[in-house]
Amino acid sequence: MSPHGSTKRFWRTPLLGLCLAQAVAFAVPLAASAFCSKAPLPSDVWGLNLCRVRRKVTPDEYTCWSPTFGLFGQPKRFGQLIYR
């Protein structure tokens, strides 16, 4: 949804410099991660997926950034996060 309440409005996001319907920016401190003992190097590739369940609709709505076509926890179907 746009800042003006319209779902049809597009805007320029400084994150990507592209016109998108939705954009997400987040930061995860690597020092707080149990999965990372050192900072990633350029060209390191991590598997990543962002998933959600929306239970306020019937039936429940399941969405993923990288579709898993079933259960969320399927690393073979994850997208790639490539460090630059």
C-alpha positions as CSV (number, residue, x, y, z in Angstrom):
1,M,0.0,0.0,0.0
2,S,1.3,3.4,-0.8
3,P,1.8,6.1,1.9
4,H,-1.5,7.6,0.6
5,G,-3.6,4.5,1.2
6,S,-4.0,3.4,-2.4
7,T,-2.9,-0.1,-3.5
8,K,-2.7,1.1,-7.1
9,R,-0.1,3.8,-6.6
10,F,3.5,3.1,-7.4
11,W,6.5,5.1,-6.1
12,R,10.2,5.3,-6.5
13,T,12.1,3.5,-3.8
14,P,15.6,4.7,-2.8
15,L,16.5,1.1,-1.9
16,L,16.4,-0.2,-5.5
17,G,15.9,2.9,-7.7
18,L,13.0,1.0,-9.4
19,C,9.3,1.5,-9.4
20,L,7.8,-1.3,-7.4
21,A,4.5,-2.1,-5.7
22,Q,6.4,-3.2,-2.5
23,A,9.9,-2.9,-1.2
24,V,11.4,-4.2,2.0
25,A,14.6,-3.1,3.7
26,F,15.9,-4.7,6.8
27,A,19.2,-5.1,8.7
28,V,20.3,-8.2,10.6
29,P,23.4,-7.8,12.9
30,L,25.6,-10.7,11.9
31,A,27.2,-10.7,15.3
32,A,23.8,-11.7,16.8
33,S,23.4,-14.6,14.4
34,A,24.1,-18.2,15.5
35,F,24.6,-19.0,11.8
36,C,27.5,-16.7,11.0
37,S,30.9,-16.8,12.7
38,K,32.4,-14.1,10.5
39,A,31.3,-11.4,8.1
40,P,30.4,-12.6,4.5
41,L,33.0,-11.9,1.8
42,P,32.1,-10.4,-1.6
43,S,30.6,-13.2,-3.8
44,D,29.6,-15.3,-0.8
45,V,26.1,-16.9,-1.5
46,W,23.6,-17.7,1.2
47,G,20.2,-19.4,0.7
48,L,17.4,-17.2,1.8
49,N,13.6,-17.2,1.9
50,L,11.1,-14.8,3.4
51,C,7.8,-16.3,4.2
52,R,4.5,-15.3,5.9
53,V,1.2,-16.8,6.9
54,R,-1.9,-14.5,6.9
55,R,-4.4,-16.1,9.1
56,K,-7.0,-13.2,8.9
57,V,-8.4,-14.6,5.7
58,T,-10.1,-17.9,5.0
59,P,-8.4,-20.1,3.9
60,D,-5.1,-19.1,5.4
61,E,-2.8,-17.3,2.9
62,Y,0.8,-18.6,2.6
63,T,3.3,-16.5,0.6
64,C,7.1,-16.8,0.0
65,W,9.6,-14.6,-1.7
66,S,10.9,-17.8,-3.3
67,P,8.0,-20.3,-3.7
68,T,8.5,-23.6,-2.0
69,F,5.3,-25.2,-3.4
70,G,4.6,-26.8,0.0
71,L,6.2,-26.5,3.4
72,F,8.3,-23.3,4.0
73,G,11.4,-25.2,5.2
74,Q,12.8,-26.5,1.9
75,P,16.3,-25.0,1.4
76,K,16.6,-26.5,-2.1
77,R,13.8,-24.1,-3.1
78,F,15.3,-21.0,-1.4
79,G,16.5,-17.9,-3.3
80,Q,20.1,-16.7,-3.2
81,L,21.5,-13.8,-1.3
82,I,24.7,-12.8,-3.1
83,Y,27.0,-10.5,-1.2
84,R,28.7,-7.7,-3.2
